[in-house]
Amino acid sequence: MKPTAEHTIWYEGREMVLHEQDSLLVQMSFVRYEGRELVFEAVVENGSSQPILVAPEQFFYQPVTTQAATAGAPTNVPARVAAIDPEQRMQQLETQLAYESKEATKVSFGELLTTLGHITENVVSIKKKETDEEIEARAYRQQNERNYYTNQRIDHSIAADQVRYTKDEVEQRLLRKNTLPPGQYIRGYVYFPRTDAADVIRVVVPVDGQQPATFDFTQNRTKQ
């Protein structure tokens, strides 16, 4: 992903495009592909004498196809792709974190039945004449069954840590809805669903009654 503009600046290793209109300055740079999403960083500076509203959920891009489709390449290109609402993203992460944290400490009904089955089996075994090999096999099997549920909790605990890390990072970097006072600026990440078939990603940034700022990025596809 590369800006089509001839005049750009570099910031933190990324090529950034500037759009200045009246007393409003908007800067946009491509950060990375992340799963099925595109991540951009936006900077909005209010040079006016009035507060302005910056609402990233109103950002969108228009995917443009300039090249003929090759065999097997996706051709379904939408006319407009809205940015992912940052508040919805935060809520999704909160919900996912709550689920993983709960599962990391949960004792399931299946585990309770398994534990009860072990107790019953061990009581019944007292009346049997088991060989040492049978006793060892039963203990080994029961331990494996307990380990299954323990490993499930460990997996959910690891997942919870990963979600918590992602949530903290997103919370620090995510561009969220703000009323920007005069002389102030705001910067943060904006997430969009990917459109791999597009050759040009035309990002449109509406800002509180101003003429929308537009940024074109060329998307090059390579064989891997």
Buried (B, 14 or more C-beta within 10 A) or exposed (E): BEBEBEEBEEEEEBBBBBBEEEBBBBBBBBBEEEEEEBBBBBBBBBBBEEEBEBBBBBBBBBBBEEEEEEEEEEEEBEEEBEBBBBEEBBEBBEEBBEBBBEBBEEEEEEBEEBBEEBEEEEEEEEEEEEEEEEEEEBEEEBEEBBEEBEEBBEEBBEBBBEBBEEBEEBEEEBBBEBEBEEEBEBEBBBBBEBBEBBBBBBBBBBBBEBEBBBBBBBBEEEEE
